[in-house]
Amino acid sequence: MNVLISLALLAASVNGRDIVFPSVAGYQTPFSMQRNLDDGVDISSAKFAGLTTFANLPYAHCLAAGAGADAPGQYDIAILGAPFDTGVTARPGARYGPGGIRLGSRRIVPEMAYSVYTGKNIFKEWAKIVDCGDAPLTVLDNTLALKQLDAAHKVVSGRATNNTEYSVPRIVTLGGDHTTTLSALRSTFHHWGPVSVIHFDSHIDTWDPKVLGGGISDYAGVNHGTFLHIAHEEGLIRNTSIHAGIRAPVANKHYDLRNDKSCGFDLITARAIDRLTPEGIIRRLKDRVAGTKVYISVDIDVLDPAYAPATGTAEVGGWTTRELLTILDGLDGLDVIGADVVEVAPIYDNPGETTTLAASEVVLSLLTLMVNRPVNS
């Protein structure tokens, strides 16, 4: 009986249909890019391999010294990672945020990034966009780390642009805790002077350093809750700045909010969206910063923890990812000269990468604002 079964199987295999593999054109992105090859299968452009850059953009060694073989060439918008989280007052982990956001952007491919809302692909417009990798920051000394980040911003923003009509490259920073925004604002001040800050967050982050950390030491007074106060003291920001999405409690109901106003900020609470709608939020933001250069800082905890659990100081009652993206896209037309997405701590994310996916889409919206509105210094 076994012999008969074996013979039947052999006969079936002899008479079986040949398996025909698809041509090269049958291999689809993002796993490999389609190319016309005379023979073989192209694997030269396989995704999920090699360096992980934001949205699979080209890597540039923007911090290279001099103009030798390692020089990065010219670019108009740079992605810069700031792996720093020793200024937090709650859960650490945002030093891994830049890598997490890049991983969350794996599905974005410049060749296939046409928006269904606008019909445009920002990667095929006038701006050359590159990923500069991360600034090398020590984890042992906050003061030195911030000096390193200051220097990195100075070098990256000091490179020649690819489009000669616009002389200063703009930077989107991937944080890192929110302290890293201080270095970015120092950089933008050097090229554009004081800017209006649109600050998406659940916390005001204008706490007086003497109140938050300064009671321990001046060193401790520089942190992710005081950086906007320090930026105001240094004259980096205008009195036309504004918070959006605020819902966290303050320590002193009188002093903290008075101090916030003295730092130049108006305030939109998270629940205001129920009354104003996203369109109303957009109008208030645009009216506040009208006629000025704008820096946009997005703390991912502006989102509700349901949409962004992977952050250091989560606060319930926040916005949805769709609401935030709608508001960001509604800011089209502003002179956005710099931006960041901060406080992404991937260790607290879920297996679906909820937070890093959201953060990468926020970065894409910020890049869109920059590409849609070129700005001269």
N, C-alpha and C positions, 0 to 999 in steps of 0.2 A: 504493500500500500504506500509506504514512504517513497519507494522508487517511482511509482506512478505520479504522486504529488510533485516530486522534484522535476520529472519530465514535463509536467503540465506548466509549472512555473517557468522552466527554461523556454518552452515554446512561446509563452506569453511575452517573455522578455525579448525574444527574437522578433516577434511580430508587433511589439509595442511601438507607439508613436514616438518619433524623435523629439527630444526637448529642444526648442529653439529659443535661445536667449535674446533679449531685446537688444536693439542697436544702442549706440552711445546716447542717442537722443532720448532713449527711454529712461536714463538715469536723471532724476530730478533734483533740483536744488531743494534745501540747502546742503544736501549731502555731497554733491559735486556739481560744478558748473558745467553747462553744456558747451561742448566744443566740437568742431568738425575735425575728426581725426581719421586718417586712412586706416589705422589699425590700432587695436588695443582699446582699453578703457581708460579714460582720463581720471586720475586721482590727484592731480596737482592742486586742485582747489577745494579739496575736501574740508568741510566744516567740522567743528568740534575737535580739531587737532591743532597742534602748534600753539603759538601765543594766543591768549584770549584777550582780544581788544573789544572796546565798546562797539557794538553793532557790526563787528567784523571789519572795522575800519583799518586802514594801514597804520602800523606802528611807526612812530618817529622818535628818535633819541633826542628829544628836545633839550635835555640837560647836558648834552655833550659840550665839552670845552672846545673853543676855537672853531675853525672852519675846515677841519680835516675830513678824513673818510667817514667819521662817525657823525658829522654834522647832519641835522635833520632835514635840511632843505626848507622850503617856504610853506607856510600854511596860513589860513585865515581864522580858523577856530580850532582850539586845542582842548582835548579832554585830559585832565590832570587828576590823578588820584592823590588823596591826602590821608594816608593810613595812620590816624592819630585818634586815641580815645582816652587819654589820661587826664582830660579835663571834664569828665562826666561826674555827675552827682548821684547817678543811679547805676544801672547795669552797664558794664563795659562790653566791648565786642565790636564797636564800630570801626576799629582799625582794619577789620576785614571787609568793611563796606565797599570799598572800590572794587575788590575782586568779586564780591557778591553781585554788585550792579552789572558788572561786565558779563558775568555768567547769566544773569537774568536777561541780557540783551542778545543772547546767542541766536534767537529766532529772527532778529532784524538783519537783513542783508541789503546793503546799499543798492544793488542792482534790482531789487524787488521791493522797494519801499515807497510805492506810490500810495498816497493817502486816499481813502475812499471818501473823505470829507472834502478835500480840496482838489484832488486829482493831480497834486504835485508831488514830486520826489525831491526832497531838500538836498539829497546827496548828489543830485545831478544839476544843481543850480550853480551859482557863481563861486561859492565858497569851497575851498579845499579844507576838509576836516580830517584831523589826525588824532590818534590816541598817543599821548606822550608817556604813558605808563605812570608809575607812582613816584612822588617825591620821596627821597630816602630820609626818613625821619627817625630819630632815636626814640626809644620808648622809656628811656631812663631819666630824661631831663626835659620838662615841658618848655622851659625858657629856650633851651637850645633847639628843640624840635620846631618851635614856632619861628625861630630865626632861620632854620633850614627851609621851612615852608615859605617864609618871606622871600628868601633868595630864589627858590624854585619859581615862584610867580614872577619875580623880576626877570629871570632868564627867559621863561616861556613867553611872556608878554613882550619881551624885547627883541624877539626874532623878526625877520623881514616877512611881510605878508606875501602871499602868492598873487593876490589881486592888488595891483599897485594903486588902485583908486582909494583903498582903505589901508591906512598905514600901521595900525596897531592890531595884532591878533587878539581875539577875545577868548576867554577861558571859561569852560564849564568844569567845576571842581566836583569830584566824587569824594564825599566824606566817608569816614571820619566823623568825629563828633563836631558839634556846632562851633566849637572854638576856632575851627579852621577857617571860618568865614572872615575872621579878623584879618588874616593874611591876604585873603582875596580882596578885601576892601582897601587895604593899604596899597595893593597893586593898582586897583582901578583909580584910586585917588591920584596916583602918580601920573596917569595918562589922561584922565578925564576930570579931575577935581572932585569935589563932594558930589555924591549921588543920592538919589532917593532909593531907599530900600523897601521893596515889597517882601515882607517876611511871612511866609506860610508856616505856621507852627501852632502847637497847642499851648506853648508857654511864651511869655513876653520876652525873656532873655535880655532885659535891660536892668537886671538887678544891680544895685550898687555893689561894687567889689568889697566895700567895707562890711556889707551885710552878708553877702554870700561868698564865704571863703576867706575874705580878707581879715576876719577876726582871728584866723589861724596864722596867716602870713600873706605878704603881698604876692608871693608866688602862687598861693592857693586862690587868690582873688581873681586870677585870669582863668576863666573856665567857660563851659558851654552855656551858662546862665547869665554871664556878665559881659560877653564880648560886644554886644551892641551898645552898652553903656560906655565901654572903653573906646569903641569906634566913634561915639559922639564926642567924648573927651578929646580924642585926637583930631577932631574936625573932619572926619572922613565922610560923614553922611549929612544930609540936609534935614531941615525941620519939616520936610514934606514926605516923610516915611510913614509906613503903615503896616500893621500886623493883620493877618487874616487867619481865621480858624481857631482863635484863642478860646480855651475853656478850662485850663488848669488853674487851681487856686493860687493866690498870692499870699505872701507871708504877713504883710502889713497892708490892710485895706486902704489906708490913706497914703502912706509914704510911697509904696511901690508903684501905684498908678499915677501919682503926681510926678514921681521921678521918670516914669515912662514918657509922659508928655514932655517933660523937660529935655528928654533925649530926642525929641522930634517926631514922636510916633502918635498916630491915630490908631484906633483899634476896632476890628470887626470880630465879633464872637462867632464861634462855630454855629450856634443855634440861629444866628441872624439869617442864615441861608433859608430857613423855613419861611421867613417873612419877606426877605428881599428877592429870593430866587437867585440862581447863579448869575443871571443877567444883571440883577441889582448889585451883586457883589462886584462884578466886572466894572460897572459904572462908577462905583465908589472908589475902587482902586485906581482907575484911569483918571478920575477927577483929582484925586489926591496928588498924583505924581506928574500931572500934565506939564509939558514943556521942559522936563528935566531928563537927565540921563538916569537910567534905572538899573539897579542891581536886584536880581530876584534870588532869594534864598528859600529853599524848600526843605524844611525838616519833615522827614517822612512821617513823623508822629502827628502831623496835621490830619492824616487819615485816621479813621477809627481803627482800633486794634483788629477788628474783623477783616480789614483790608490790608493792614500792615502790622502784624504782630511782632515782627523782628526789629524792635527798636528799644532803646535804653530806658525811656521814660514814657511808656504808653499811657494814654489818657482816653477813657471811654467817651462816646458821644461825638466822635469826629465825622469828617466828611467821607463820602465814598470816593473811590478812585475815579469814577466817571465824573462826579461833580468837580473834583480838582482839575482833571484834564480839560473839562469844558471851560472852567475859569481861566486856566492858563492859556488855552487857545484864544480866548476872548481878549487877551492882552495884546493881540497882534497890532502892530503900529507903534508900540512904544520903543524908545531908544534903549534897548537892553544891551548893556556893555559888559555884563558878567553875570554868572549864575552858579548855583550849586545845588546838589541834593545831598543831604547829610543825615546822620544818625541811623543809618542802615546797619544793623547788627545781625548778620546772617545766621548766627548760631541759634537765634530764637525763632527762626522761620519754620514753616511746616514743609512736608515733603513736596508740596505743590509749588514751592518757591513764591508764595503769594506776595511777599514784600519786595523781593528783588525784581520780580516781573513788573510790579507797579513802579518801582523806582526807575527802572530802565525806560519805561514809557514816559515818565516825567522828564527824564533827560532828553528824550526825543522831542518832546513839546518845547523845551527850552531851546534846543538847537533850532527848531523851526522858527521860533520868534527871532532868533539872531539872523538866520538866513533870510527871512522875509524882510528884515529891516537892517540893511548895512548902516554902519555908523562910523563917522570919522572922529578922531580925537581932536 
